[in-house]
Structure formats: C-alpha cells, structure tokens
C-alpha cells in the first residue's frame, strides 16, 4: 500500500509540477530562513547552559541618586557581604585592570583580554575546564587559566597544564587550566583569567581598593531559599556604613545573572525577540501559502477523491495520500534548506552580528536538538498543509465530486481569501518596518552630531611600544612634520574620540548649590576641539603655554554646566565632596556634541588637559586634512609608525567611519528585516502566482468566450487580477496600524529619533502592490493571450 501511495504521490507532484515547484521553492527558502533565525535564538539561550544553578547567581548593580546605573561597586564590598551574610555561599570579583596582558612563549607573542578573579570563582560559576582541576586552578598566585581559543593559539591541541608563560614581560605564569569551549553568545567574554592576588603587588591597584572607587563587578551565589529583598537590604546597609559618600548612591540592586547579557548589550534582547517574531511570521506565511496552493489544487481533484471513494477508499486513505505528497515536498525542502543554512545563511548571520557577539558554528554532535526540531517542524507542516485543506473535500457527496461541481463549497472562498489577506498583511508589515528602520538609521548617520566628522583621519596610537622613550621621540618628529605640512589643518592626540569614550565617570560636588553631578571624563590636548570643530560656549580652549604648567585645567560641556545649575564658570572648580584640595580649574565650556550614538542623550562631560606629545597616555591621533589629500597624509603617518618598534600594528580610519560603526548592530537588524520583508513578499507572490495560474485554468473556457466576444487582453487581465489586488489593499489596511504601533514603541527607546510619516506606509503599500501586480500580470497576460480556439476545445 505504501508503495502505491508513493507512486501516486510522485505522479501527482509531476502532473502539478508548476505548483509543486512553487511549493518547493517557497518551503526551502522559508524553512532555511526560519532555521537560521531560530538557530541564533537557540545559540543565545543555550550559551550559558553549562553554568549550573544559574537561578541562584546574582550580580550587584549600582543606582545613583541621579538615576545612572553601572555594574560595579567598591572592591571591599564583596568581601564584606560574604563575611556578614549567611545567605551568600560564595562571591567573586571579575574585572579587568589596566591594559590587556601580553603573553609570550618562545617566539610566540599575543595579547588577549585579561580578567582577574578570586579563588572562589569556580564556587560561583561552574564553568567546566577542558584541562586542569577547578578546585586547584586558582590556588597559586602566578596561575593562569586560558580559554580554549587562546590555548590553541599558543599550544595547539596539546594539554598545556603545567606549561610556563611570560606575562607583561616580567611575570612567570604557570598554566593551571583551560576552559572548555565557550559560546560567543555567552555572558562571559574571556581571554585569560588570573588570580586577584597578582594585583596586590601593584601600588596603583591597591590605591583604588577603597570605599571611594567603584570599578569591580561582583557576583554572588546565594542559597536557594534566600530572600533577595532581605539580602538587598543588608547590602544597602553595608553601603551606608562603609561608603566614603553614601549620599550619591540611591540603592544597590541584586540582579539575576540570567539578565546579565541583556543588561550588558541591551540591543541583544531586541535582536533575539525580533528573530523569534520574524521566524514565527515567516513560518506562518509559508504555511498559509501552502494551504492556499493545496486548497486550489483540491478543486481539480474532487473527481479523483470521488473515484477513490467509489472504489472503497476511506477518508483516512485520501488524507494519507495528500500528507505523503506534502511530506515528500517537505523532506526535499528540509534537505535544500539545510544546504542553504550551512552554506550561505549562517555565514551571513556571522558577518552581520559576529563582530559584536562572535561567530557561531553548527555541529551535529552538539546541536542535534536543532536537527530534531527541523524534523519536528517538517512533520508539523506536513500534517497541517496535508490535512487542513483535505478535510472539507473528502466530506463532499460522491455525486458532487464526480461531476466536479464545487459550488457547494463556496464558503471556503472566504477562508482562502482570509489567508491571502493575512499573508500580505505580514509582508506589508515587514516592508513598513524596514522602511522606518532604514529612515532611523539614515537619520542617525546624517544627523548633526555637534562636530565636523568629515576629512578627519583617526589613527590608533596605543600600540604598546617596546621602547617608549624612542617611540616618543619619533612621534614628536612626526607631529612636527604634520604641523609643517600644508595639507594638515589641525592635529590632536586624545584618550578618546567620538564613538569610543571610556565609561569613566566621577561624581563632583558644588558646595554653593549642594548638587552632585556624575560626569564622564577623558583627557585631550589643546588641538582636540579645533580638529573636531567643536565650538567653545564660554571661557577658552586649552592652551599648551598655560595649561601644561598647571596640570589641573578642565573644559566641561554645556550639559555639565546646566546640571550644576551654573550660568557662568567664573570662579568654578570641579571638586569631590568633602575634598580639601583646590580641585580642577574650569577654563572653558564646550558646546554639547554626541560623543556616543544617538540612542543615548548627551551626558555631562569633562575634558582634562594632557600634552599632545604624551604618547604613552593617549590612544588616538586625529588629523584634519584638506579634502582630497587624505591618502597622502595617511601614507605619511603610516610610514612614520612603521619605523617605531611596537607590539601592535598601527591602524587608521576616517572619523566618519568610526561614528557610523556605532550602528553596526542596528544595521545588522536592518539587514535581517530587509531580508525577511523580501522573503515574505516573495513567498506570498509565489502563492499568488500559483493561485492565479489555477484560476486561469479553471476559467479557461470563460476567457476563450470573452475573447471571441471581443474582450481585450487588458480587460481579461483586470478580470483575473482585481480580486487579488483588493485583498492586498485590505492586507495593507491591517498592516499599517500594527507597523505604526510597533515602530513608535521601538523609536521611543532612542534619545533622538525620526517622526513616523504617512508616506512610509504609503511607500510600503505601493512596493507590495507593484510586486504583486507584476507577479499577477505575468501570469494573467499569458492566460489572456492564449488562442481562444484552443481554450474552447479544452475539457
């Protein structure tokens, strides 16, 4: 019996090869897209699966009285919590300190992200080790644990436990462990891990481990029956008892570790939720499309069903036959979609999001749930599209079916139309979202950011020089050469540039108003504001002849002055509360400029003076050049740095590229939305193409008669297409308010955003209408142009 079913299935698929091909194309592309989107979601939610008991791990979040938040506290707090709270099983710091460490082994030399932890790290996080014993890996002061990626760079596939490394030119480190491979979507962005004990030889570190400086994130493992509200109350009491100035802190919150990733990269949650929604809608469109096409074919197969019933066939047998036909299509489409997923779509996803999250890979051994899910999805699709359209037709009276009379099932027409409307509502929804998102990204890239970003070359000069004195001498010669070049308008060295300011905040106090203001801070030279063409509102710019001797000069932005409530900076200084020193002399106020992306408002900012020639303290060299001479100056700078001995290579880019690079993740979302929009309209049009093809064949005699009676091609095209165009219009009316609601809520999360305009919806509807009209027109013209003699002879 199965053999007969298979024979009939292949025969029917071949007989209806146009619709079968359309089904196969739509299924393959749709399933591949759903597989790619859901695999990203799967990789994200399983990235930390190897960390046991996550529901009992918390991190501390500081909330200031000004409403700012950050994931760090003073270093001594965690030890106090563990010491005084019986609810806490273990705690650990996990922080970087200073520059990432250079590691050497023989001729190999590399720099990797460096984090410092307490010996109790593995009591909090059960991150498995590929090599080594987590009970002893952090016992010794000069231990180092490598990630699997770093281990393979240095040692290849061998077990490196017990091997020696030189760290930071002077530390004799022993490898005591290698982490098992960590997903790039994990909460942990690790390179190498060392004990905090090493830092206790560093005077600068020791000077910061007091109750005044918040620089270290804290993680706590608590008992399963812990009352978190009570724990937070205890922690806040410790803050009030020990902080140097507890009045600037509103509260300390114990946040679940499971929320850490979305707290660290807020847009990640938007991306993941967007992937889930997009995959659901694409799958829905694929299902609706298949149901539409299968329902259409059923109109031609009523005689076939009736004959089967006359010969003793059961309803179950008919349904099995149609499920088998769809199952064959689904199986082939899953195989094709698997090739598309592995060979094309997954690499594209890694290109879009890999720079921020890291590249994800697929392996049958570890990701078999994805394969099982794909099979389960295929079975679900097969059952839905095989059973749903068949049920109504197998219930037809034999007399109705054998005559091919289908007037009695006109009620299905409304249902089929509802599916078409749903398809195009979703397609137009994604098109409108893509248009609005494109407009927002375009706005952020072209908005007035308060500085001139064109014609500025930015070079990274934090290169870890092997001989800083020699490098500084060569750098000063380069500065002189650039200053003498007629194509160079301004030169600056700085700790930060727009798009890359450290999260370095300090709270300052004004004794006159009693206000505390948390100010972001950075160091620049006297050429920074001139190079970026940032206006001075009041006071003066930095002056090397004056400020190099004082070493206490600072320029604040307009937002900082307004936050203090000042109308003038005359006699004003930046000071900490209860600070007896003179503080910093405010010499000028610069106009607000967007030093971070437009998702965030301009915060109070202070620039502290540092000399241009201080190569070891600055990270960037910025040079404004005459338009058209960029390559000449780039070659001059590159040539000079090639003569300076350093561990890292000199790299440079245009400031405009750096600023636009802030929107890489949003542009990644935009690319995904664009693809989904095109995909939904493509699949919908595939179904529409099949439906109008079927309708034309059903009405072939009618078309022939109309042509004989004088109807032109245009009239027949309109006859075949008008109902579907109306359905697209209804779909647009449904999609427009949904798109407005969704995107208006999303744009509300931006400090600066566009206003949604009516033309965005009109354009989305017009795009859908044009594509649909083209699809319908091709098949309708073909049918309308057929020879009427042949049409009238057709049975």
N, C-alpha and C positions, 0 to 999 in steps of 0.2 A: 504493500500500500504506500509506504514512504517513497518507494522508487517511482510509482505512478505520480504521486504528488510533486516530486522533484521534476519529472519530465514535463508535467503540465505547467509548473511554475516557470521553468526556463522558456517554454514555448510561449506562454503569455507575456513574459517580460520582453521577449524578442518581438512578438507581434505588436506590442505597445512600446516600441523601442524609444520613441521620442519622449514620452512621459517617463519611461524608465531611466533614460539618460538624465533628464531634468531632475528626477528624484535623486539619482546617484550623485550628481554634481552638488545639489543643494545640501544633501546629507553629509557628504565628505567634507565640504568646506565648513558647514555648521558644526559638525562633531569635532573637527580639528580645532576650531576656534574655542568651543566650549572646553575641550580637553586642555588647551593651553591656559585659558583663564583660570580654570579650576585647579590646575596643577600649581599655579602660582599661589593660590589660596591654600592648597594642601601643604606646599613647602613652607609657607609662612606659619601655619598653625602647628606644624609638627617640628619646627626648627628647634624648639626647646623641650621636646618630648623626653629627652634623656635626663632632664633635671627632675629628680623625684621630689614629691611633696611640695610642689610649687605654691599650692594654696596657703602654705604656712610661711612663705618667704615675703618679706616686706622691705621697702627702701624708704628712706626719710626724705621728705620734700619740705623745703623752707618757703614760707609765705611771708613776705614783708608787709609792714603797715601800709606801704604804698601800692600794694597789690601785685608786686613782682614775685615770681616763683623761680626756684632753682633747686637742683637735685644734689645739694651739698650742704655740709654743716661743718662747724669747727672740729678739728681732728680728735680732741679728747672726748667728745660727746659719746661716741660709740662705746668706749671702754666703761664710761660711767653707767650707760644703760645696761650693759651686760653684768656689771658688778652689782647694780642695785635692783634689777628687775628679775624676779624668779620666773616670769613668763617667757623670758628670752633664753633659748637654748644656746645659741652661738651668734656671733656677729663678725663681720669683716669689713675693712675698708677695701675699696677697689678704685684706684686712681692712678693717673699718670703724674709724673713730676719732672719738670724741665723738658729737655729735648728727648725724642725717642733715641734709644741706645743703639750705638754701632756695635756690631758683633764681628769678631774676627776668628777665623780658624785657618791657619796656614795662609794661603794666598786668597782665600775667600773672605769677602768683607761685605756686609749688608746691614741696613738699618731697618728695624721693624718697630711697630707700635709697642711701647713698653708700659706695663701696668704693674703696680705694687699692691700686694695683698698681705693679710695677716695669716698666721699658721692655721687659723680656724676656717680658712676659705672653703675647704672641702667639707667642713661640717655644715656649712650653709648651702653650698652648691655642689651637688653630686655629679659634677662634670666628669665623665669617665676618662681614664687615661689609656692610651694605646700601649704605652710603655711606662713602667715605673709604678710605685706604690703611693697612693694618695695619702696614706697615713704618715708617710715619712718625707714626702716630696718637698715640703716647705720647712723642715726642721732646721736645716743649717742655713746660716746667714748668707752664704755665697752660692745658694742653689738657684737654678733657673729652669723653668718649665717652658717648653716650646709648643706651639701649635703644630699640628701635623704638616701644614703647609710650609712653615719655616724649617721644620726638621728635614723635610725632603729637599729643600733648597741647599741646606748645608751638608747633610749626611746621606742623602739619597734614601734608599729603602731600609738601611740598617737600623738596628736599635741603638740610639745614641746615649742611653743612660750610662752615666759614669764618664762620658767624654768631657773634655775641657774646652772652654771658650774664653776669649778675652773680650770683656765688655767695657766700653767707654775708655779704651786704650790702657786701662790700668787694673780692672777688676778680673781676678782669676775665678771664673764661674764654672760650676760643675752641673751638667745636665742631669736632673733628677726625675724628669718625667716628660712625656709627650702626650698632649691632649688627643683624644680620638677626634676624627674629622668633625668640625663644627660647621653647621649650615650657615651660609652667608646671610640668611634671614634671621639668624639667632639674635637674642638680646646682647650677646657677647661679641664685641669687635676686638678680638685678642690677637696679639702677635707673639709676645713673650711675657711671662709673668715671673716676678721676683719677690722675695720677702721684703716687707717694710723695714726689717731690721737693717738692711743695707743703707737706707736713707738716714739712719740715725748717726752716721758719720758725716753727714752733710750739714754744716752750720746754717745754711740758708733754709733748709727744710726744718731744722729744729726751731729756728726763729719764728716759723709760721705755725707751729703746732701749739697754738694757744687758743684762748676762747674769743679772740677778736677776728680771726680769719676763717672764712668758710671756703674750703677748697676740696674737701674729700667726700665723695658719696659713701653712704653707709648702707649695709644690707644686714637684715636680721632674720634668723629663723626662730619662730615662736612655737609654743606648744599649741596643739590642735584646739584646745579649749580656751585659748586666750581671748579675753575681752579687749578688742582693739581700741575701743574708746577709752578704756581704763589705761591701756598702755600709752596712748597718746597723751593722756593727762599727766602721767608720770614723766614722760619725755619733756613735755612743755614745762613742767615744774623744774626739771633739771636745767632747762634753758634759762628760766627766770633766776635760778640760783647761781648760775655759773657764767653766763654770757657777759662779756665786758659791757655791752649795751643792749639789754634785752628789750628795750622800748622800740627798737626798729623792727622787731620780729612780731608778726601777728600771731603765727602759730607754726608748729611743726606737725606735718601730717604723715602717718604711716600708710604708704601706698602699696597695694598688692603688686608683687613682682610681675604678675601676668599683664599689667598695664604699662610696664616699663618701655616696651618698644614703641607703643603709640605715643607715649609721653616724650620719648627721645626724638622720634620722627613723626610728628602729628599727621603729616600727609599720607603716611603708610596706611592708616586706618581707612582713609578716603579711597586709596587705591584698591585695597583689599575688598572693601564693601562695593566699590564700583565694579570690580571683577566678578563678584558674586551676582550682582544685579545684571550685568551685561551677559554673563553666561546663561542666567535664567531666561532673559528675554530672547537671546539667540536660539536657545533650545525651544522656547515656546513658538517662535516663528518657524523653525524647522518642522515642528510637529503640526502646526496649523497648515503649513504649506503642503505637507504630505497628506494630511487629511483632506484638504481641498482637492488635490490631484487624484487621490484614491477614490473620493466620492464621485468625482467626474467620470472616472473610468467605470464605476459601478453602473452608471446609466446605460452603458453599452453592453454590460454583461448580465443584464436581467434575464435574457433568453438562456444564457449559459447556466445561470443559477436554477432557472425553472426546469431545464432538461435534466440537470443533476438530481433535482428533487423527484422528477418523474421516474428516473431510473433507480430510485431508492436512496439517494444520497441524503444524509442528515444535515441539519444546520451546523452541527459541530464539524462535519467534514468540510463544508463550504468555508467556514471560518478558519479552519486549519490550513486550507489551501491558500487563502489570502494572507494569512500570517506567515506562511512559508515563503511566499513570493516576496513579501516585505522583509522577511528575515534574511533572505539571500542578498537583497539590496543593502540592508543594514550591515551585514557581515563584510561585504566588499567595501562599503564606505568606511567602516572602522579601520580596515587594513590601510586604505588610502589615507585616511585622516591621521593614522599613526605615523606614516611616512612624512606627511606634511608637518606634523607636530615636532618630530625629532629632527627633521632635516631643514626646516625653514622657520616655523613659528617660534619654537623655544629659543633658537639663537637670536631672533629678532627681539624677544622679550628681554633677553640678557643685554642686548645692545641698548635697549631703552632704559632699563632700571638697574643694570649691573653695576654701573659706576657708584650708585648710592647704596644698594643692598648687597652687591656681589652677584656673581653669575651662579645660577642654579643648574644642576645637571640631573639627568634621569638615569636610573639603573633599575633593571627588572628585579634585582635581588632586594633592594631596599624600598622600592616604590611599587611593589606588587599591588597594594591597595588601589592605586590609580588604574592599573590594568583591570582589576576586578570591577572597579567602578565603571570603566568604559564598557565592559561586557554587560554589566547590570543595566547601564543606560541603553545599550543596544537592545536588550530584551524588552525593556520598558517601552522604547519607541516602537519596536515590532508589534507588541501587543496592542498599544494604543491605536496606531495607524492601521493595523490589520483588523482589529475587532470593531472599533468605533464606527467606521463607515459601512461595515458589512451588516451589522445587526438589523438595520431598518430594511435592507434589501432582501435578506433571507426570509423575512416575515411577509413578503408580498405573496398574494394568491398566485397559484401557478398559472391561471388563465391570464392574469395581468402581465406576469413576467414573460410568458411565451409569446404574447402579442407585442411585447416591447412597449406597452402603454405605461407611461410613468407619470401621468397627470395626478395620480393618487398620492404621489409623494412630493407634491409641491411644497409642503411645509419644510422640507429640507433646504429649499432655496434660501429661506430667511436665515437658517442656521449657517449655511455656507457663506452667505454674504456677511454675517457677523464675524466669521473667521477672517475674511478678507479685510474687513474694516480693522480688526484687531492687529493684523499683520502690518498694515500701512500706518496705523496709529503709532505702533512701536518704531517703525522705520523712520517716520517723520519726527518722532520724539528724539531719537538719537541724532538726526540731522540738525535739529534745532539746538540741541545741547552742544554739538560740535561747533556750530556757528557762534554761539555765545562764548564758548570756551576759547575759540580762536580769537574772538574780539577782545577778551580779557587778557590773553597772553600778549596780543599785539599792543594793547594799551600799556601793559606793564613794561614792555620793551621800548616803547617810544615815548613814554611819559617824561615830563620834565622832572629830573631827579635832583635838581639843585646844584649840579656841577656839569662841566663840559667833558663828556667822555670820549669824544672823537679825537683822533690824531694823538693819542697818548699811548706810548709803549710802556708796558709794565714787565719788569724782569724780577725773578725770584733770586735774591742775593743771600738767602740763608742757606749757605752751601756747605757748612761745616768745614771750614778751611784748616788745612793741616799746619799752616804757619800763619796765624792771624796777623802778626806784625808785617810780614812780607806782603800778604794779601791786602792789608790796609794801605800800604804804600802804593801798590799797583792801582788800587781803587781810587785813591786820591789823584793819581795821574790821569785816570780815565775821566774823573769829574772835571778836571782842568781842561782836558781835550774836548769834552762835550760842551763845556761853557764857552769855548772858543769857536765852536762850530756854528756857522751862520744858519744852519737848518734847525738848530735846537733853540727853542723859545724859553723853556723852563726845565729845571731839574729838581727832583726831590727824592729823599730816602725816608722811609717811614716803617713803623711797626705793622701798620695795617693799610688796606686800601678799601674803597667801597666794594662790597660783596664779601670781604674777608676781614672783619673786625673781630678780635678776640672777645669771648664772653667774659670780659674782665671788668667787674663792677666794684665801686666803692661808695659807701654812703657818707655824705658830707652834711655838716650841720651849720645852719645860720643862726647865730645867737640872737640877732635882732628880731627875726620873725619866729624863731623856735622851730623852723622847718627842717626836716631831714629829707634829703634828696639822694636817691640812688643814681649814680652817674656812671655811664660806660666810659672807659678811659683807654687812651692809646698814646703813643709817642710819635711825634713828627718833627721835621726840621722846618726851617724858615721858608722853604720853597713849596711846601705841600699845597697850601691854599691857592698859590699863584698857578701851580701846574694844573690843578683841577678847576681853576677859575671859580672858587667859592668866595662869595662876597663877604667882606667884613662889615658887620652892622654898626658896631661901635668899638672904640679903642683902636688898637693897632695889631698888625700881624707880628709874628716872631721876627726878631732882628738878631742876627748872629753876634753883632758887636755888643749888644746889650745883654741878651739872654744867656749867652754861653758863660758869662761870669756869674750870673745869679743862680742858675740851675733850679729855679723854683717858679718859672713862668708857665702860665697855662692860659689857653683860649677855650672858652666854653661856647656851646651853640645856643641859639635863641630859646630852644625848649628848656635848657638848663636854667637860663636866666628867668624864664617865666615860671618854672617850677619853684624857684626860690621866692618868687613874688617881687623880684627886683625891677626897677625901671632904669637903673644905672649901675654900672660896675665900679664906679669910683669908690675907692677905699675897700672894696670887697676882696675877700680871700677865701679859698677853699680850705676848710679845716674839719677835722673829725670832732665829734662831741667830746667834751672834757679834755681836749688836746691843748696843752700849754704852749706848743710851738707856734711860730708865726703862720704856718701853713703855706699855701701856694698863692702867689700873686696873680690875680686875673688881669691880664693885659689887654684882652680883646674878646669880642663876641662875634662869632661867625654865623652866617645865615644857616638855617636848617637845611640839611641835604640828606638824601636817602642813602645812608651807608649800608643798609641792609635792604632786602627785597620789599616790594610794595605790599606784601601780605602783612607786614608789620608797620606800625606807626613809628615816626621819628622819636627816639628816646633822648633824654638828656645825655650830652656827650662832652667830654673834656679832652683836649689835646695838650699833652705836656711836651715841653721843648727838649729835643735831643739833637746834637750836632749831626750834620749831613755825613761827615766822614767817619762816624761811629759804625763801621761795617759790622762788627760783631753783635750789635744790638738791634739793627734794623733787618726787616725781612724783604722789603721791596724797594726797587729803584724805578721811579716813574719819570718819564721824559716826554715832554710835549714837543712835537716836531712840526715843521712846515708840511702841509698836505702834499703828498706825492713823493716825499723824501723818507718815508718810513723805512723802506728796505735798506737804504744807505746807512741810517743810524743803527738799525738792528744789526747789520753786519759789523759795524764799528764796535758795538758793545759786546757782541758775541766773540769777536776776535780778541778783545781785551780779556774777557773772562777765561778764554781757552788757555791763556798764559798763566792763570792763577791756579795753584795746586789745591784741589778741594775734593771731598768725598762725593759730593753730588754735582751733577752737571747743571750748568746754567740753562734756564728755560725762560722764554719770554712770550708774551701775547699782547693783544690790544686790550685796553681797559674796557672797551665796549663789549668784547667777547667775555671778559670776566663778569661783567654786570649781567649780561644776558644768560650766562651759565647758571645763575641763581635759579632760573626757572626750568632747569633740566627735567626735574621730576614732573612738574605740571605739563611740560611739553610732552613727556612720556605718556601721561594720562591723555593728553590731546591726541596723540598718535593712536592710542588704543581706541578712543572714542570715534575717531575718524574711520578706523578700520571697521569697527562694529557698525557704524552708520552705513558705510558702503556695503557691508555684508548683509545687513538686514534688508536694505532696499534691493540688493542683488537677488537674495533668496526669494523675496516677495515677488519680484518681477519674473523669476523663473516659474513660480507657481502661476502667475498671471498669464505668462506666455503659454503654458500648458492648458490653462482653462479656456483661453480664447481659441486656441487650436482645436480643443474638443468641441466648443460651442459652434465653431465654424463648420466642423464635420457634421454635427447634429443638424445644422440648418443649411446643409449644402444645397438641398432642393429649393428651399426658400430663396437662397441667394441667387440660384440659377433663374428662377421665375422672375425675381425682381429685376435682374439684368435684362431678361428678354423683354420685360415691360418698360425698359428704358432707364432703370436706375443706374446712376454713375458709380464709379469706384469710390469717390469721396462719401457719397450717401451711404453706401454699404459699410464703409469703414466706420462712420459715425454710428450706424446701427449696431455694429458689433462691439464698439468701444465705450459708448456713452454711459452704460450702466456701471462699468468699472471705474470710469473717471469720477462719477458721482460718489462711489464708495471710497475712493481715495480722498475726495473732499471731506467726507464725513470723518474719515480717519484723522485728517488734519485738524478738524474742529475739536476732536477729542484730545489730540496730542498737544495742542498749543497751551491750554491752561496748565497741564501737567508739567510741561517743559518750563513754563514761567515759574511755577511754584518751586520746583526742584532747584533751578539755577538761581533764583532770587535768594533762596536759603543758603546756597553754597557761596554766592558772592558776598553774603553778609559776614563771612569769616575773614574777608580781606579788609585791611585798613583803608585801602584805596581800590575802588572798583568802578567798572562801567555801569551805566544805567541800561537796563534791557529795553530795547526799542522794538516797535511794531514790525519794522522791516526785517528783523531777524527771523521772525516767524513766517512772514510772507516769503522770504527767500527760501526757508526750509520747505514750505509747502510747494513753491514753484519748482525747486530741484526735484522733489518727489514726483510732481506732476509731469515734468518734462521726461524724466527717465521712464515713468510708467507709460506715457503717451508714445514714446519711441518704441518701447517693447511691444505694446499693443498694436501700434501702427504697422510694424514689420509684418506680423502675422495676419493682421486684418487686411492689408493691401494685397498680400499673397492670396488670401482666400477670395477677396473681391475681384481679383484679376483673373481668376480661373475661368476656363472656357465653359459657358453656360450649358452647351450641348452635353459635355461630359458630366456636368453637375446633375442634369435632369435624368441622365441614364443611370445614375448611381442608385443602387438599392441600399 
